[in-house]
Amino acid sequence: MVATTLRQVSTADLAKVQIADRAIHLVPETAPSKATFEHIAVIGLGYVGLPLAVRLAEQFENVAGFDISQQRVDEINFGYDATKEIGSKELRQSGLTASRNQTSIKDASFYIVTVPTPINDARQPELSPLRSACQMVGQRLTKGDIVVFESTVYPGVTEDVCAPILEQVSGLKAGEDFGLGYSPERINPGDKVNTLQNVTKIVSGDTPETLERVRAVYDTVVEAGLHAAPNIKVAEAAKVLENTQRDINIALMNEMSLICDKVGISTNEVIEAAATKWNFLPFTPGLVGGHCIGVDPYYLATLAEKVDLHPQVILAGRRTNDGMVRHVADAALRLMIDRGASVRDLRVGVCGVTFKEDVPDLRNSKTLELVELLRGFGIKPLIHDPHCDPDEAADLGYVLCKTEEFKTLDVLILATPHSKYVNDPAFLDRLKPDGVLMDVKGVYRTSEKAKGRQYWAL
């Protein structure tokens, strides 16, 4: 139902978390009263579900968190979040209890489904986690309940895919016996500013009565306010449009970087100059991975094809962004060949293998694709990442290098510029004085330490 990829944490590690938190006052002397008008179950406790479940548990008396991963459940109940979205103190004080036992959600009146919706190898929507969640919820659905979906889908999935499963399993009718809602998630992993509370939440329902109950629940945890979409399909479409727009804008900058590379000018300097105009949007080039921007456009493209439209702009953006890994790998190979030595003999280091800065998530990591391309050239790159779990990387076939071994590099490829790298004044000392710095996102383009080195950026 929810395939969460999580850091392996030993019992000793979890014990340390417990010991460190013993001084925390888990229940204030005068605890504020919590709402009881809904019994809430959150299905799927990943990047989206856990922050939501924690906020709800702070406001409601009865909140159950469900996940199929026993490890994930154990970590949460110990007060540890491997995604690093929720701190230990915050998690423990919320009072949230996680379980993989389906009986834990049997008394719910308000179900929120936050399972992942990835794509398959053919780049088509993979809805099996969503269908499994509907099967489980349907077995426990009773008259008067509400089911809200937050998983990213194309317009129509909630009513045309999820509702029939719920109806068949429960024997109830959507819109009559139970309510159906959709409220797209807007979680930005690693972002401590634009959090659940601080971002306007879209809500929708299949009836006015359902919408009011959905409003009432989310209004307790979202301080930025709610936007009521006129129907469920509008809310679904808004979500895929948000990420598709960003994907296309980045694709434009990536294509511009290909042009700039050909004519020998800096893409970042071009963007800085263009950004002096009031209506220019300063997107930047980069490798587009992760579970949202690199995936959601395919959901929108699938819908377009279902209604006999060929989504040229959407798919062109995807092709451009997916092709940037090959561009970076080819540029690296050219720079290595220019050094005059066999590329197989060079010490090549790749920094940052998670899909995004300061998060531990390896899903759809373009840096891992880059490593595979380098290996195809006969290069054996050293790989380093301060956030990625070594065991998880090893399971995927990648051995992370220890920090003390990551030095005297001929080529340093900074693929994901984690703050631990950027804020380390000695970071570039890992590169030989005459080494090549491949700064994919251009974070060092104005740094004094980068001057005098052979330098490349998108």
C-alpha positions as CSV (number, residue, x, y, z in Angstrom):
1,M,0.0,0.0,0.0
2,V,2.7,2.4,0.8
3,A,6.2,1.5,-0.4
4,T,8.3,3.7,1.8
5,T,12.1,3.6,1.4
6,L,13.6,4.4,4.7
7,R,16.8,4.5,6.6
8,Q,17.8,1.3,8.4
9,V,18.0,2.2,12.1
10,S,19.3,-0.2,14.7
11,T,17.6,-0.8,18.1
12,A,20.6,0.9,19.7
13,D,20.1,4.0,17.6
14,L,16.4,4.2,18.5
15,A,17.3,3.7,22.2
16,K,19.5,6.8,21.9
17,V,16.6,8.8,20.6
18,Q,14.5,7.6,23.6
19,I,17.2,8.4,26.1
20,A,17.8,11.9,24.6
21,D,14.1,12.6,24.9
22,R,13.5,11.5,28.5
23,A,13.7,15.0,29.7
24,I,10.9,16.1,27.4
25,H,7.6,16.9,29.1
26,L,5.4,14.8,26.8
27,V,2.1,16.1,28.3
28,P,1.9,19.7,29.5
29,E,0.6,20.2,33.0
30,T,-2.5,21.9,31.5
31,A,-2.9,20.1,28.2
32,P,-5.2,21.9,25.8
33,S,-8.4,20.0,24.9
34,K,-8.4,18.3,21.6
35,A,-11.2,18.0,19.0
36,T,-13.3,14.9,19.0
37,F,-15.8,15.5,16.1
38,E,-13.9,13.1,13.8
39,H,-11.9,9.9,14.4
40,I,-9.1,10.2,11.8
41,A,-7.0,7.6,10.1
42,V,-4.0,8.5,8.0
43,I,-3.1,5.7,5.5
44,G,0.6,5.9,4.5
45,L,3.2,7.6,6.8
46,G,5.8,8.8,4.4
47,Y,6.9,12.3,3.5
48,V,3.3,13.4,3.1
49,G,1.4,11.3,5.6
50,L,3.5,11.6,8.7
51,P,3.6,15.5,8.9
52,L,-0.1,15.5,8.4
53,A,-0.8,12.8,10.9
54,V,1.4,14.6,13.5
55,R,-0.4,17.9,13.0
56,L,-3.8,16.2,13.3
57,A,-2.7,14.3,16.4
58,E,-1.9,17.6,18.0
59,Q,-5.4,18.8,17.4
60,F,-7.6,15.7,17.5
61,E,-8.2,13.2,20.3
62,N,-8.4,10.2,18.0
63,V,-5.9,9.9,15.2
64,A,-4.5,6.6,13.9
65,G,-1.5,6.3,11.7
66,F,-1.2,3.3,9.4
67,D,1.8,2.1,7.3
68,I,2.6,-1.4,5.9
69,S,6.3,-1.0,6.8
70,Q,6.9,-2.5,10.3
71,Q,10.3,-0.7,10.4
72,R,8.6,2.6,9.6
73,V,6.0,2.0,12.3
74,D,8.6,1.0,14.9
75,E,10.7,4.1,14.1
76,I,7.8,6.5,14.5
77,N,6.7,4.9,17.8
78,F,10.3,5.3,19.0
79,G,10.1,9.0,18.1
80,Y,12.3,8.8,15.0
81,D,11.5,10.0,11.5
82,A,13.9,8.7,8.9
83,T,12.7,11.3,6.3
84,K,13.9,14.1,8.7
85,E,10.6,16.0,8.2
86,I,9.5,15.7,11.9
87,G,11.8,16.2,14.8
88,S,11.9,13.6,17.7
89,K,10.5,16.0,20.3
90,E,7.7,17.1,18.0
91,L,6.8,13.6,17.0
92,R,6.7,12.3,20.6
93,Q,4.7,15.2,22.0
94,S,2.1,14.9,19.3
95,G,0.9,11.6,20.8
96,L,0.6,9.9,17.4
97,T,0.8,6.1,17.5
98,A,1.6,4.2,14.3
99,S,0.6,0.7,13.4
100,R,0.6,-1.8,10.6
101,N,-2.4,-3.6,12.1
102,Q,-5.5,-2.8,10.1
103,T,-7.7,-3.0,13.2
104,S,-6.1,0.3,14.3
105,I,-8.2,2.2,11.9
106,K,-11.5,0.3,12.4
107,D,-13.1,3.1,14.4
108,A,-12.3,5.9,12.0
109,S,-14.9,8.2,10.6
110,F,-12.5,10.3,8.4
111,Y,-9.9,8.5,6.3
112,I,-7.0,10.3,4.6
113,V,-5.1,8.3,2.0
114,T,-1.5,9.5,1.4
115,V,0.1,6.5,-0.4
116,P,2.6,7.0,-3.2
117,T,1.6,7.2,-6.8
118,P,4.7,6.4,-8.9
119,I,5.1,5.5,-12.5
120,N,6.1,2.2,-14.0
121,D,8.9,1.3,-16.4
122,A,6.7,2.4,-19.3
123,R,6.3,5.8,-17.6
124,Q,2.6,5.1,-17.0
125,P,0.8,5.8,-13.7
126,E,1.2,3.0,-11.2
127,L,-2.0,3.0,-9.2
128,S,-1.6,-0.3,-7.4
129,P,-0.7,1.3,-4.0
130,L,-3.8,3.4,-4.3
131,R,-6.0,0.5,-5.2
132,S,-4.7,-1.5,-2.3
133,A,-5.5,1.4,0.1
134,C,-9.0,1.6,-1.3
135,Q,-9.5,-2.2,-0.7
136,M,-8.4,-1.8,2.9
137,V,-10.4,1.3,3.7
138,G,-13.5,-0.2,1.9
139,Q,-13.5,-3.2,4.3
140,R,-13.9,-0.8,7.2
141,L,-16.1,1.9,5.7
142,T,-19.4,2.6,7.4
143,K,-22.3,4.8,6.6
144,G,-21.5,8.5,7.2
145,D,-17.7,8.1,6.8
146,I,-15.5,10.4,4.7
147,V,-12.5,9.3,2.5
148,V,-10.1,12.0,1.4
149,F,-7.2,11.3,-1.0
150,E,-4.0,13.3,-1.1
151,S,-2.0,11.1,-3.4
152,T,-1.1,12.8,-6.7
153,V,-3.3,11.5,-9.6
154,Y,-4.7,12.8,-12.9
155,P,-8.2,14.2,-12.9
156,G,-10.8,11.5,-12.6
157,V,-8.9,8.9,-10.6
158,T,-10.6,9.7,-7.3
159,E,-14.1,9.3,-8.7
160,D,-13.5,6.8,-11.5
161,V,-10.9,4.5,-10.0
162,C,-11.0,4.9,-6.2
163,A,-14.8,5.3,-5.6
164,P,-15.8,2.1,-7.5
165,I,-13.4,0.0,-5.4
166,L,-14.7,1.6,-2.1
167,E,-18.3,1.0,-3.2
168,Q,-17.7,-2.6,-4.3
169,V,-15.9,-3.6,-1.1
170,S,-18.1,-1.7,1.3
171,G,-21.4,-2.2,-0.4
172,L,-22.0,1.6,0.2
173,K,-22.6,4.4,-2.4
174,A,-20.3,7.4,-2.7
175,G,-22.1,10.7,-2.4
176,E,-25.0,9.0,-0.5
177,D,-23.6,6.6,2.1
178,F,-20.1,8.0,2.4
179,G,-18.3,11.2,1.3
180,L,-15.5,11.4,-1.1
181,G,-12.9,14.2,-1.1
182,Y,-9.6,15.2,-2.6
183,S,-7.0,17.5,-1.1
184,P,-3.6,17.5,-2.9
185,E,-0.5,17.4,-0.8
186,R,1.9,20.3,-1.0
187,I,4.7,18.9,1.0
188,N,8.2,20.1,-0.1
189,P,10.7,17.7,1.4
190,G,13.5,19.4,3.3
191,D,11.7,22.8,3.3
192,K,11.3,24.1,6.9
193,V,9.6,27.3,5.8
194,N,6.8,26.2,3.4
195,T,5.4,23.6,5.7
196,L,1.9,22.1,6.0
197,Q,0.7,24.9,8.2
198,N,2.1,27.7,6.1
199,V,0.8,26.7,2.6
200,T,-2.7,27.2,1.4
201,K,-4.5,23.9,1.2
202,I,-6.8,22.9,-1.6
203,V,-9.9,21.0,-0.5
204,S,-12.8,19.5,-2.4
205,G,-15.7,17.1,-1.9
206,D,-18.3,15.3,-3.8
207,T,-21.2,17.0,-2.0
208,P,-21.5,20.3,-0.1
209,E,-21.8,18.4,3.1
210,T,-18.6,16.4,2.5
211,L,-16.8,19.6,1.6
212,E,-17.8,21.2,4.9
213,R,-16.5,18.2,6.9
214,V,-13.2,18.2,4.9
215,R,-12.9,22.0,5.5
216,A,-13.5,21.5,9.3
217,V,-10.7,18.9,9.6
218,Y,-8.0,20.7,7.6
219,D,-8.9,24.1,9.0
220,T,-7.5,22.9,12.3
221,V,-4.0,22.3,11.0
222,V,-3.5,24.7,8.1
223,E,-2.9,28.3,9.3
224,A,-2.5,29.7,5.8
225,G,-6.1,29.0,4.9
226,L,-8.0,26.7,2.6
227,H,-9.0,27.1,-1.1
228,A,-12.2,25.2,-1.9
229,A,-12.1,23.8,-5.4
230,P,-15.5,23.6,-7.2
231,N,-15.2,19.9,-7.6
232,I,-12.8,17.0,-7.2
233,K,-11.5,16.9,-10.7
234,V,-10.4,20.6,-10.5
235,A,-8.4,19.8,-7.3
236,E,-6.8,16.8,-8.9
237,A,-5.9,18.9,-12.0
238,A,-4.4,21.7,-10.0
239,K,-1.9,19.4,-8.3
240,V,-0.5,17.9,-11.5
241,L,-0.5,21.4,-13.1
242,E,1.7,22.8,-10.3
243,N,4.5,20.3,-10.8
244,T,4.2,20.2,-14.6
245,Q,4.6,23.9,-14.8
246,R,7.7,23.7,-12.8
247,D,9.0,20.8,-14.8
248,I,8.5,22.8,-18.1
249,N,10.1,25.9,-16.7
250,I,13.2,24.0,-15.6
251,A,13.3,22.3,-19.0
252,L,13.5,25.7,-20.7
253,M,16.4,26.6,-18.6
254,N,18.0,23.2,-19.2
255,E,17.6,23.7,-23.0
256,M,19.1,27.2,-22.6
257,S,22.1,25.7,-20.8
258,L,22.6,23.4,-23.8
259,I,22.7,26.4,-26.1
260,C,25.0,28.4,-23.8
261,D,27.4,25.4,-23.6
262,K,27.6,25.4,-27.4
263,V,28.4,29.1,-27.7
264,G,30.7,29.2,-24.6
265,I,28.8,31.5,-22.2
266,S,27.5,31.0,-18.7
267,T,23.9,30.0,-18.3
268,N,23.7,31.4,-14.8
269,E,25.1,34.8,-16.0
270,V,22.5,34.9,-18.7
271,I,19.7,34.1,-16.2
272,E,21.0,36.8,-13.8
273,A,20.9,39.3,-16.6
274,A,17.5,38.3,-17.8
275,A,16.1,38.4,-14.2
276,T,16.6,42.2,-14.1
277,K,13.3,42.4,-16.0
278,W,10.3,42.6,-13.7
279,N,8.3,39.7,-15.2
280,F,11.1,37.2,-15.8
281,L,10.8,34.0,-13.7
282,P,14.4,33.0,-12.6
283,F,14.2,29.2,-12.8
284,T,17.6,27.5,-13.0
285,P,18.9,24.4,-14.8
286,G,19.5,21.1,-13.1
287,L,18.9,17.4,-12.8
288,V,15.1,16.8,-12.2
289,G,14.4,13.7,-10.2
290,G,12.4,12.8,-7.1
291,H,8.8,11.6,-6.7
292,C,7.0,14.8,-7.8
293,I,8.4,17.0,-10.6
294,G,10.0,14.0,-12.4
295,V,6.8,11.9,-12.2
296,D,3.6,14.1,-12.1
297,P,3.8,15.4,-15.7
298,Y,3.4,11.8,-16.9
299,Y,0.1,11.6,-15.0
300,L,-1.1,14.7,-16.8
301,A,0.2,13.3,-20.2
302,T,-1.7,10.1,-19.5
303,L,-4.9,11.9,-19.1
304,A,-4.3,14.0,-22.3
305,E,-3.8,10.8,-24.2
306,K,-7.0,9.3,-22.8
307,V,-9.0,12.2,-24.3
308,D,-7.2,11.9,-27.7
309,L,-4.7,14.8,-27.2
310,H,-1.0,14.6,-27.8
311,P,0.7,16.6,-25.0
312,Q,3.6,18.0,-27.0
313,V,4.8,20.6,-24.5
314,I,4.5,18.4,-21.4
315,L,6.4,15.5,-23.0
316,A,9.0,17.7,-24.6
317,G,9.8,19.1,-21.2
318,R,10.2,15.6,-19.8
319,R,12.5,14.5,-22.7
320,T,14.7,17.6,-22.1
321,N,15.0,17.1,-18.4
322,D,15.5,13.4,-18.6
323,G,18.2,14.0,-21.2
324,M,20.3,16.3,-19.0
325,V,21.9,13.3,-17.2
326,R,23.5,12.2,-20.4
327,H,24.6,15.8,-21.1
328,V,26.4,16.0,-17.7
329,A,28.0,12.6,-18.2
330,D,29.3,13.5,-21.7
331,A,30.7,16.8,-20.4
332,A,32.5,15.0,-17.6
333,L,34.0,12.5,-20.1
334,R,35.2,15.3,-22.3
335,L,36.8,17.1,-19.4
336,M,38.5,13.9,-18.2
337,I,39.9,13.1,-21.7
338,D,41.2,16.7,-21.9
339,R,43.4,15.9,-18.9
340,G,45.5,13.6,-21.1
341,A,45.4,10.6,-18.8
342,S,43.3,7.5,-19.1
343,V,39.9,8.1,-17.6
344,R,40.1,4.7,-15.8
345,D,43.1,6.0,-13.8
346,L,41.4,9.2,-12.6
347,R,40.0,9.7,-9.1
348,V,36.5,10.9,-9.8
349,G,34.2,11.8,-6.9
350,V,30.4,12.3,-7.1
351,C,28.9,14.3,-4.2
352,G,25.2,14.2,-3.4
353,V,23.2,11.2,-4.6
354,T,19.8,12.0,-3.1
355,F,17.4,13.6,-5.5
356,K,17.4,17.0,-3.7
357,E,19.4,19.1,-1.3
358,D,19.3,18.1,2.4
359,V,16.9,15.2,2.1
360,P,17.6,11.5,2.4
361,D,15.3,10.4,-0.4
362,L,16.9,8.4,-3.2
363,R,13.7,7.9,-5.3
364,N,14.2,8.7,-8.9
365,S,17.7,10.1,-8.2
366,K,19.3,11.4,-11.4
367,T,22.7,11.3,-9.7
368,L,22.5,7.6,-9.5
369,E,21.8,7.5,-13.3
370,L,24.8,9.7,-13.7
371,V,26.9,7.2,-11.8
372,E,25.7,4.4,-14.0
373,L,26.7,6.4,-17.1
374,L,30.2,7.1,-15.7
375,R,30.6,3.4,-14.9
376,G,29.6,2.7,-18.5
377,F,32.7,4.8,-19.6
378,G,34.9,2.5,-17.5
379,I,35.1,5.0,-14.6
380,K,34.7,3.9,-11.0
381,P,33.5,7.0,-9.2
382,L,33.7,7.5,-5.5
383,I,30.3,8.3,-4.1
384,H,29.6,10.5,-1.1
385,D,26.4,11.8,0.5
386,P,25.9,13.0,4.1
387,H,22.2,12.4,4.1
388,C,21.7,9.1,2.3
389,D,21.5,5.9,4.3
390,P,24.6,3.7,3.3
391,D,22.5,0.5,3.7
392,E,19.8,1.7,1.4
393,A,22.4,2.8,-1.2
394,A,24.1,-0.6,-0.9
395,D,20.8,-2.3,-1.6
396,L,20.7,-0.4,-4.9
397,G,24.2,-1.4,-5.7
398,Y,26.1,1.8,-4.6
399,V,28.8,1.8,-1.9
400,L,29.1,5.2,-0.2
401,C,32.7,6.4,0.4
402,K,33.7,7.5,3.9
403,T,34.5,11.2,4.3
404,E,38.1,10.6,5.1
405,E,38.6,8.6,1.9
406,F,36.9,11.3,-0.3
407,K,40.0,13.3,-1.2
408,T,42.8,14.0,-3.7
409,L,40.2,13.9,-6.5
410,D,41.1,14.6,-10.1
411,V,37.4,15.4,-10.8
412,L,34.8,16.5,-8.3
413,I,31.2,16.4,-9.5
414,L,28.9,18.2,-7.1
415,A,25.5,16.9,-8.3
416,T,23.3,17.7,-5.3
417,P,24.7,20.7,-3.3
418,H,23.7,19.7,0.2
419,S,24.2,22.6,2.7
420,K,26.9,20.5,4.5
421,Y,29.0,20.7,1.4
422,V,28.3,24.4,0.5
423,N,28.8,25.5,4.1
424,D,32.1,23.6,4.5
425,P,35.0,26.0,3.8
426,A,37.3,23.0,3.2
427,F,35.0,21.2,0.8
428,L,36.9,22.0,-2.3
429,D,40.2,21.0,-0.7
430,R,39.1,17.4,-1.5
431,L,39.9,18.3,-5.1
432,K,43.5,18.4,-6.4
433,P,44.7,22.0,-7.1
434,D,44.7,21.2,-10.8
435,G,41.5,19.2,-10.7
436,V,38.2,19.7,-12.5
437,L,35.2,21.0,-10.6
438,M,31.9,20.1,-12.1
439,D,29.4,22.2,-10.2
440,V,26.2,21.1,-11.8
441,K,23.9,23.7,-10.3
442,G,26.6,26.5,-10.3
443,V,26.7,27.1,-6.5
444,Y,30.4,27.9,-6.6
445,R,30.5,30.0,-9.7
446,T,31.3,33.2,-7.8
447,S,33.5,31.5,-5.1
448,E,37.1,32.6,-4.7
449,K,38.0,29.0,-4.0
450,A,36.7,27.9,-7.4
451,K,38.8,30.5,-9.2
452,G,41.9,29.1,-11.0
453,R,40.4,25.6,-11.2
454,Q,39.0,24.1,-14.4
455,Y,35.3,24.8,-13.8
456,W,32.0,23.6,-15.4
457,A,28.4,24.2,-14.6
458,L,25.1,23.8,-16.4
